[in-house]
Amino acid sequence: MNGFKIFIVDDNELYAKASQHHLSLNPDNEVESFSTGKDCINNLYTKPNMIFLDYSLPDMSGIEVLRKIKQSYPETPVVIVSGQEDVSTAVELLKEGAYDYIVKDENAHERMWKSTNNIRENFMLRDEIDKLREEVDHKYDFSNIKGNSLALKKVYKLIEKASQTNITVSITGETGTGKELVAKAIHYNNKNKQKRPLVAVNIAAIPRDLLESELFGHEKGAFTGASNRRIGKFEEAIGGTIFLDEIGEMDLNLQAKLLRVLQEKEVTRIGSNTPVKVNARVLVATHKTLAEEVKAGRFREDLYYRLLGLPIELPPLRDRGNDIVVLAKHFIDDFASENDMGKLHITADAQKKLLNYDWPGNVRELKAVVELASVLCDDGKITDMDINFNSTNNGLSELMSKELTLKGYNIKIIQHFLDKYERNVVDVAKKLDIGKSTIYRMVKNNELEI
Ligand SMILES: Nc1ncnc2c1ncn2[C@@H]1O[C@H](COP(=O)(O)OP(=O)(O)OP(=O)(O)O)[C@@H](O)[C@H]1O
């Protein structure tokens, strides 16, 4: 935020000067004073951040000036400063939209100072919220999803179509193909929804017994342990989007209840008789083939058709051709810049190795593999030696997905090298450019195994 512009409107020049001097003690404040209501109104176009307005001016009454300000700039806070200690005047002015009322007594300047600080803080917070909103909008636009393969271009087209309406969207694809990313892109690209909440519920992550209350809410005392009333996710998402991830994991009993909610467009909290209207847009995702689940009797057919809406199928990574390299470079660049590592390069051999792999864990796995390679590589060059697919067997794929301390990462990396170089401490110390004694000390402390 630039300077904070304050108007003081007071026909008592001496008082106005004293106020101006006091408020200018903060160099961020740009204070201007005017002796008439007209002068103030004529200068409103310069957009002051706040106005101190004397109630009794020679040309207009304070309330007239206040109304004129509120007509053109309803957001500008106006603090009335007046000699009258008349409570009813204060109430009247507050009703007309004044921000505060300060009586001209010996503490008036101090209160003006405090009022300025409060309002400035509010402005800064609002500024910050606007910036964060912009960031979020930017973060989840299409550019967040990387890849140029034909298969993915079809997906982009569908995301665009899905964003233009409120149609239900069912996103399918193997684990780690970016289903959640697509759900976010649909929500944040929808002009009506992007400023409203996106409420995500992972059906698989919530214990069966708690899921109904999580989705639809409950009243106090509805069941043992329900000590307070609780709003469900559907109600939280009113006006926005609810994203039901892993919908294929929902049990049949709850599927029936969900169907009713979708049909009636209202939820009834457990323990209540009063339904609440919900108009949330619904997105669902699953790594299962729902049609097969229906055939096997594990998913209700009527719910399946209700949820199908616009289906978007995410191709597995192995079918996206050179996107594998595009994504790898993207994750490496991100990782290097987050960790101040300078530019990292990936050799042709390493790229070939990535392209020849099957990627059962899809993009999530690729991210983990190349981030680990970025840590392991020497001289800013990722070679095929740094690309490690057996990671799930020796726990290294977890390395990047878990949040460890730096020491924790060190232990994992050194142990990995020890396993790889047949427990040759001298070789490993050389490779990692650390002292042999460091490794021996860690072995002695039972942090490493040789
Ligand atoms: N095309 C892409 N571009 C950039 N990042 C991607 C892309 N696809 C997936 N990712 C990243 O890969 C990781 C996994 O993606 P996401 O969680 O969206 O997958 P998912 O299909 O929902 O997985 P799951 O089925 O396991 O829930 C995330 O870190 C996501 O940001």
The ligand as a Gaussian input file, in Angstrom:
#p B3LYP/6-31G(d) Opt

LIG

0 1
 N       -0.717000     -32.270000     -15.143000
 C       -0.165000     -31.953000     -13.973000
 N        0.640000     -30.882000     -13.903000
 C        1.261000     -30.539000     -12.744000
 N        1.121000     -31.231000     -11.596000
 C        0.319000     -32.295000     -11.604000
 C       -0.370000     -32.717000     -12.785000
 N       -1.094000     -33.807000     -12.483000
 C       -0.877000     -34.084000     -11.194000
 N       -0.025000     -33.175000     -10.649000
 C        0.495000     -33.181000      -9.263000
 O        0.593000     -34.552000      -8.880000
 C        0.154000     -34.752000      -7.530000
 C       -1.029000     -35.693000      -7.519000
 O       -2.158000     -35.084000      -8.128000
 P       -3.646000     -35.207000      -7.541000
 O       -3.626000     -35.243000      -6.041000
 O       -4.481000     -34.161000      -8.194000
 O       -3.999000     -36.654000      -8.070000
 P       -5.279000     -37.551000      -7.826000
 O       -5.595000     -38.167000      -9.127000
 O       -6.351000     -36.722000      -7.164000
 O       -4.716000     -38.637000      -6.838000
 P       -5.528000     -39.696000      -5.890000
 O       -6.364000     -40.557000      -6.799000
 O       -4.440000     -40.491000      -5.249000
 O       -6.316000     -38.873000      -4.939000
 C       -0.167000     -33.375000      -7.000000
 O        0.991000     -32.878000      -6.370000
 C       -0.474000     -32.561000      -8.249000
 O       -0.226000     -31.209000      -8.039000

